[in-house]
Amino acid sequence: MNRFGKWAALCVSIGVLSAGGDASAFGNMSGGGSGAAMAPAASGPIKVEKAKGADGYTVSETYEKAGKLDKKTVVVRGKVVKMSKGIMGKNWVHLQDGSGDQGKGTNDLVVTTQDVPKIGDVVTAKGTLYKDKDFGAGYKYKVIVEEATVKQ
């Protein structure tokens, strides 16, 4: 697909979401949305152990250390609280582990993947963290983990 075709597909996807589709796929974004995490509230407190290993981080640590983790591999464990399938050829998974501040949107991490976890599953996601990722059309994430493998 040429550059114009990709841009048009992105705009159509975003337009569908804005017109009543599942806009919560775009969680911790700024610009085209409210800027706060839009994943639904969990039914009760979430407490998930931090991923093990040198690349293991909590959700809040991905925000706190985004500058040094930009374009690096991270591993995050969390509960799947929301998922949107097949947007821009990816599944958009919202993970929460009980860390972070809901008011600041640092409690919800968006992960893109080809895997299809179930809402409520506790999973480990391994992918590349990007700070201030801009998808265009006003959709910019403070932190996002892309091309992740998600395993239970």
N, C-alpha and C positions, 0 to 999 in steps of 0.2 A: 504494500500500500504506500502511496506517495505521501509526502509531508502534509499536503492539504487534506488528504483522506484521513490520516491519523488525527489531525486537528479537528476535523469535522466529527469524527467518531467520539473524540473526547468531549466536544461541546454537546453532542446529542446525549451522551451518557449523563453529563452533568445536568443538562436541561431536564431529562426524565426524572432525575433525582430531585431537582428543585421543584418540579411540578407535582410532587406527591409521591414520588418513588421513595426508596429507602435512603434518605439523605444522611442517616446516621452512619452510613459506611464511612463518611468523612468526619471522623471523630475529633481529634485535637487540632483541627484546622483553624486558620485565621483567614480573614478575607471574606470568602463567599458564604460563611456561616456565622454562627454566634461566637465562635472562638473557644467555647468551652466544650468539654467532652460531652457527647450526646448519647453515649451508651445508656441503656435503661438502668435504673437503680437495681442493685442486686437484692434478692430477698434475704436480708440478714447480712451480718458482717462476713467479709471474705478474708480468709487467712490462708495463704499459700506459702510454703517454704521457698526460699530463694534457690534459683538454679545453682547447681554445684559446678566447680571448676573456675579457672582463671577468667573465662569469658562470661561467667554468670552474674546477672544483675537483677535487682528488683525493678518493678515498673518505675518507681520514683527515681531510682538511681539513673535510669536511662535519660531522664530529663535533667537531673542535676549534673551529669557528666557528659551531656550531649556534645559539647565542644571537643572533648578528647576522644569520644567514641565515634565521631562522624566518619562514615565510610569504613567502619571496622565491624568485624563479626561479633555479635552478642548472642547470649542465650538467656532467655527469660521464661520463667514458669508462671503460669497464671490460669485463672478460671476464664473460660470462654463465656462472655456475657452477651455478646452480640456477634452476628456474622451476616455479611451480605455477599451473595454468590454472583460471580460472573460479571463484575463491573470492571470495564476496561481490561477484560481477559484475566482477571484475578479475583480471588476471594479475599474479602476484607474482614479480618478477625479482630475483635476487641478483647484484650486481655486485662484482667485486674487481679492483683494479688493482695490487696489490703493496704498497700503502701500508697503514698502520694496524697494530694489534696484535691478533693472533688471540685472545690470552688475555683482552683487554678487550672483544673484539667490535667493534673499530673498523676492521676490515679488510674488512667485508662490509656493503654498503649495499642495503637493500631498496627497490625501485622498483615502484610500481603503474602499470599501463598496460593499454591495450586491444590493444597490439601483441603479436606472438608471435615473439620472437627465439629462436634455437636455442642450446642449451647449447654453449659453446665459442666462440661468436661474440664478437668485440670490437665493442661498440656504444657509441653516444653517447646518453645519456638526458637529456632536458630536461623539467623539471617543477618543481613547487613543493615546497620543503623544509619539513617540519614537525618541530619539536623536541618531544619528550615527547608524541607523538600517542597518545591513549587511545581504543581501539576498544571499550572496555567489557569486562566479564567477565574482567578481569585482564590483557588484552592491550594493553600500552603499549610504544611504540617510543621509544628514545632519539632516533633520527633516521630519517626515512623521506621518500622523494620520491614525491609522489602526482601522478596524472593526467599522467604523463609520456608524451612521444613517444620511442620507442626506434628508432633507425636505425643500420644497419650502416655 
